[in-house]
Amino acid sequence: MPSTHAALHYHLVFSTKNREPWFEPHLRSRLHEYLGGILRTENGIPHAIGGTGDHVHLLAGLRPTHCLADILQRVKSISSRWIHEELRLAGFAWQEGYGAFTVSVSSLEKVRAYVLNQEAHHRVKTFQEEYVEMLQRGLVEYNEAHLW
């Protein structure tokens, strides 16, 4: 086969440090647009970006040449600098880790709707409940002491 073809889609989740609610609703759309721009600059595809005041969800298509850890490091680092300089949120920081879950093409639209509907979703379920469920559905081993 003379070329490489891949469908690599990820549901990425990360929180603010200590899950502090830094992002008022009027700031979220700017943040989400900026995060999408970072992904595009990295040659990724931002399918959907959503979140609440204390965390974000990215549904992204990445290339086979991407290293997931490097992409997340750049997204978090570049956005953190922008949040400090542009939004003037002194003291802001992202948490150290992240969640990354693969998404099948057949599930993209369902996950996209989920990512874009975070505010309504969190009226009935906390971020902690949501994240533990994602880990369990993804068969990801975790230590409760290291989650928060």
Secondary structure as UniProt FT lines:
FT   STRAND          8..16
FT   HELIX           17..19
FT   HELIX           25..41
FT   TURN            42..43
FT   STRAND          45..51
FT   STRAND          55..62
FT   TURN            64..65
FT   HELIX           68..85
FT   TURN            90..91
FT   STRAND          99..103
FT   HELIX           105..107
FT   HELIX           108..116
FT   HELIX           118..121
FT   TURN            122..124
FT   HELIX           127..137
FT   TURN            138..139
FT   HELIX           144..146
//
